Structures are given as structure tokens and as C-alpha cells.
Amino acid sequence: MDRGARKVLDVSQQAFQGKAPRVFEQLVGALTERLASGALAPGTVLRTAAVAREFGTSRGPVRRALEELKAAGWLSGRGLTYVVGASAPQPEGARPAFGRESAVRIAAEASWARIYGDVEATLVARMSFGSWRIVEAELAEHYGVSRTVAREVLGRLQQRGIVKQDKRSRWYVPGLGRDYMADLYEMRRALEPQALINAAPRLPPSMASSLLASIDEAIGRAEELDGPELDRLERELHVDLLGHCGNRTMVEAIALYQSLLSAHSFLYMTAPRIFPTEPFLPEHRRVLDRLVGGHVDEAADALREHLVLSLDRAVYRIEMVRGIVTPSDVGYLVRMS
């Protein structure tokens, strides 16, 4: 792979851009429809709190949406109260500004859930390029949500091992340097083989044989596998199967050290052809073959050996991706020295 051919990746290009439909943008769209239809007639008073209740969201994105509409010439006013301008149409039989029959719920799901996936993808896409400080206030502003919502997202990412807090309670994304990765793999080697031993008698009927068949099918066309397929195969063993271990605390602990799997999702998407065929495929097969044969301890040993071999490959993959990709700027992230 040509390490000189660097590019700014547009991650499909959204992970590096940090873009997703924002709450205030959805509000602008919904309110514009009402303004254009005459449902919000000239002279209608829009109070921030009332609009927030109507759409089931917080006041921050409402204020931003109303300011956008003001800049577009639809509204006048500022702060807590805005008034629909004379330029808005007023057709006969215009509906009330707000009412039960016209309610549109922007916040049909928890505010944190609407932005979580995009924040996670944006952060994971940068773990391979160093450590990053997360500016909580800027994160909230970027997505048009409250600081409380931003903090909820970061707290959940902390449970996944993707973000951490320093001694001053500031959020940051730890970079995947070799030493940190070695620590993560050491913890995985301690936890995952035991989880496999615990899971073996609890697996749904034919699950292990089904996963073995999945690996065999993948090996048969190893040179054609794309990023999402590689990611799926990783998760079938390390997440789906081990999730049956019956020990919730162990599952949570494993997930904390599997931030590497999240990073691999991005790496597989970015450069799925670093190796002619993925070395983990026969290693996964060895684990599942022993498991299907009833040799659980041998399966655990094979999993441990797979994790030993994976460290150097993961470091190499990250070094290669660093040579061909440059992350674009995101306002709420600051690269740490």
C-alpha cells in the first residue's frame, strides 16, 4: 500500500466529518413547513418553552432553530419570545400554531440516543490517530443538545471503554498506542477465554456449529470479504458467543476492554485489504472447531493464542491506516500532545 498517498477521509464518509441530522435542523424543517403552510400565521407568538414542549425536546436546540428562522426572515424577536413576521402566508382556515392534532414529536426517542451513534463513530474514527480532548460544551453545541444530554452520551461511551476522564474530570479519547493496546489485549486474554468456558454449556443449540459454518463460508471467499463482513465475523465470536457466559459483570468488563473491536470496525471499513486474506479467519475457525467438538478447554486455549497473535497485527493495521488517512477537524475535539 502506498504510504505516500495520503488523503483526508470523508468516511462514507461521515465518521470523520461528525455529521448527523441535528435536533435543531429537524426543528427548522418542521417549523418551516408550518410557516409556509400558514399554520403559523403572521403575528403568532412563539415562546421557546412552548415550542420545546410541543416537539418534546430541550430548549437549547429550540433557541437555535428559532434564531435560524429569524435569520431567514420568518421571525422577529429574541431570547424567550419570537413573533411570526408579516411575510408568512395566511391562507384561509389556517390551523392553530400548536395543538394535539398537529403535534410532531422530534424527540420520539431519548435525546442521547439520537446522537450517540454519530458521536461514537466520530470518536472511534480518531482513536488510531492519537488522543483527543473532548470539549463537552462544544459537543452539546455541535449537536444542538443540552450539556446534560452530551454528558449522558459520554457516560455511555465511557462504559464502552471509548472515552475516559482525567484527574480533573475532563473527557478524552485515549489514542491506540502500542502500550495501551498491549494493556487492552492483556485484559482480553485474561477475561475472554474464561468467558468462553462459562458460555459453552449455555449456548443456544447449534450456535457454535452455525458460527463455524459462517467462518468456513468466509474462508472460502476470503479475498472478497469487505469491511462490514470482517467486522461481523469478529463480533460473532468475541461478542455474540461470549455474551452467553452467564456472568453479567464479566460481560461488562470484557466490553470495557473491547474498544479495540470498535476501532477495528473503522479500520476494516477504511482499509480492508491490508492483508491479502485476514489472518484471524483460521484462528477463529480453530476456536469454533474445538468448541463444536466438545473440547472446551482447547477452544479457550485457541482463543487465548488468537489474542496473543492479534496484537502485532492490530498495531500494524493502525500504522498503515495512519499512512494513508488524515482525520478532518471536528469542533468539539482537540488533539492532545
N, C-alpha and C positions, 0 to 999 in steps of 0.2 A: 504494500500500500504506500502511496506517495505521501510522505510526511510533509513535503513542501507545499502540497496543495491544500492550504488552509481555507476555511470558509466560515462564515457566520451561519450557523444552523438555524433554520426557520421552523423547526420541529413541527412539522406537518400541519403545520410547524408551530405549534402553539406553546409547547412547554417552555421554550426559551423566550418566547415573547411575553408570557404571563398574561395571556388574554383569555377572557371568557365573557359571556353575556353578564353584565353587571346589573345589580338591582336598580340603580338609578336609570340605566339605559332602558330597562324594561318599563320603568315608571314613565319615562319620557314618551315611549311608544304608546302606552295605554292612555295617557293623558292627552297626547296629541290627537289620537283618534276621537276622543270625546270633544276636544276643542273644534276639530274640523267638522264633526257631525252636528255641532250645535248643542250637544248635551251639556256642555259648559258654556252658557250664554254670556255675552258681554255684561260686565258688572258683577258676575258671580265672585264671591269671596272664597278664596281657598286658604284654609288655615292648615299649617304644617301638621299639627296633631291629628286633625280630622282626616287628612289625606293618608297619614300613616295608619290610622285605624281602618280606613276603607280598604287599603291594599295589604294590610297585615304585615307591615314592615316597620323598621325603626325610622326615626326622624331624620337621621343623617342622610341617607340616600334620597329622601323626600325633598329635603332642602336643596340638594344638588340638582335634582330633577327640575324643581321649580325655577332655580336660577338659570338652567339651560333653556327652559321655555321662555323665561323673561328675556334672555339674550336673543332668542329667536323672534321676539316681538309679540308673543301671545299674551304675556302677563306684565303687570306692573307691581310695584311693592318690593318688600324685602323682609328678611328675618322670619317672623312667625306668620305673616299675613300677606297674601298676594291677591290681585284682582284681575279677572279676565278682561283683556282690552277690547276696545271697540271694533278691532279688525276681525274678531272671531265671528263666524256666521251664526245666524239666529233663525233657523228655519222654523216654520210653524209646527207646533206640537213638540218642541224640544223637550227632552227628558230632564228630570231633576239632575242636579250635579251628582249627587250621591244618593243611593237608595239600595235597599236589599236586592231588588231585582236587577240592579246594574252593577253590583259589586264584582270586581275582578281581583282574585287573590294572587298577588305577586308572590307572597310568601306561603305557597302551598306546602313547602317543607321548611325545616329549620334553616335559619339564615346561614349557619355554619356549613350545612350540608351542600348548599348551592355553590359554594366557592371552594370547598375542601379539595375536590379532585384536581382543580386547576392549580391551587397553591401547592399541593403535593407534587404534581408533575413538574412545576416550575422549579421547586427546590431540588428534587431528585435529579433533574437535568443538570444541576450545577455541582453536585457533590463530588463529581470526578475532577473538578477544576479548582479545588481548594475549599477553604472555609469561608462562610458568608455570615455577616451580621444581619439580622432581620430587624428592621425598624417597625415596631408594632403599629405606631400611629400612621406611618406611610402605607403599611399593608391595609389597614382599615380604609384609608382614603382611596387607595388604588381600586378597591372593590366596592366602594360606596357602602360600607357597613360600619357598625359601631365598633369601638375598641373591645367591647365585651365579646362580640362575635369573632373578631380577629384572635382574641386570646383563647377562645374555645377551639378554634381551628389549630392553633399552635399547641395547645394542650394535647389534642388528639394525635398530632404529629409526633409529639414527644413520646407518647405511648408506643408509637411505631418505631422509635429509635431514629427518626429522621431529623429531629431538631433537639437541641439541648439548651439548658440555661447555665450561664456562668455564675460566678460567686456574687455578682451584682444583679442577678435575676434577669439578665439580658438574654434574649433569644439568639441562637446562632445555628447554622447548619455546619456540622463537622465535615471537613474535607476527607476524602478517602485516600489518605496517605498510606504507605505500606505498613507503618507501625500500627495505626488504628485498624486497618484491615486485618492484620495479624491477630490483634486482640479479639476482633469480632469472630474470626474463624476459630480461634481457640475456644471461645464460649460455645459456638455452634457444635464443635467436636465433643464438648462435654455434655451438651443437652440433647442433641438430635438422635444419636444412637440409642440413648435410654428411652427417648420418646417413641422410637420405632419398636423397641422391645415391648413397651407398655401398650402400643397400639395394635400389635399383631393379633392378639386374641379378641380385639374389639372391632376389627374391620368388618364392614358390610360384606356379605357373601360375594365372592368373585371380584371384589375391588382390586386386590393385588394382581390377579390374573388379567383383569381388564387394563390396568396400568402397564403391565408387561407387554400386552398386545399393542398398546399405544406406542411404547418405546420401539418395539420391533418394526412397526409400520413406519415410524420416523427414521429409523436406521436405514430402512430400505430406500429412502429418498433423501438421505442426509444432506446431499449437496443442494437440494432445492428448498430447504427449510428457511422460512423468513423469521424476522424478529418476534412477532406475536406467537408463532408456534414454539420457538425456543423458550420464550417466557412461560407459556402454558406447560410445557414439559417440566420445567424447573419446579413450578408450583404444584403440579400433580404429586410429586414425591415429597417436597420439603414443606408444603403447607397442607394440602388436602389429606394425604395419608397420615402425616404426623399429627394432624388435628384430632385424630381418633384416639390419642393416647390416654384420655380419661382424666387427665390432670390439668385443670384449667390454669393453675398457676404456672405450670411448666409450659403450656402453650403460649401464655402471655410473655414469659421470659424468652422463649425461642423467638417470638415475633419481634421482641426488642432488639435482638442481635441479627435479625434478618433484613435490616435496612439495606444490606447488600443485594437482596433479591429485588428490592425496588430500584436500586441503581442499575442492576442488570437489565431490568425492563427497558430502561432508557438506552443502555449500551447496545442491547440486541437490536433495538429499533434503529439506532444510529449507524451501527457497523456490524451487521450480522455475518459478514464474510471474513472476519479476521482470521479464523481457522478454516481450512478447506472443508472439514466436517467437524462438528462440535465434539470435543473430547469427552464431554460429560455424558454423552449418549450411551456408550458401552458401560460406563461406570454406573449409571442409573440402572441399566439392564442387569448388571451383576447383583445389585441390591435386590431388585424385584424378583429375579430368578431364585435367589436364595430364600426369599420370603415365601414365594409360591411353593417352593419345595419343602417348607416347614422348618428350614434351618435359620431360625430367627437370630441366634447369636452371630452366625456367619453373615447374615444380612446387615446386622448392626456394625460388624467389623468392616464390611464393604462400604457402608455409608461413611464411617469414620475415615477410611482411606480416601474416599472420594473428596471429602472436605479438606484433607491434607493436600491433595493434588490441586485443588481448586484455587488455592491462594495465589500461587505464582501466575496462573492463567488470568485471574482477575486483575492482578497488578499489570500484567502485560496488556490486557484489553484496554484498561484505563489509559495507559501510556500512549497506546496507538490512537485512541479517540482524541486525546489531548492534542495530538499532532495534526489532526485534520479539522478540528472544530473549534470555534471561538464562541463563547456564550454572549448573547446580546445583553444590553443593560436592562435591568428591571428596577424601578424607582425605589422599592422597599428593601432592596438588597445592597449591602456594601461589602466588597471583598475585604477580607481580613488579611493582615500580613502574615 
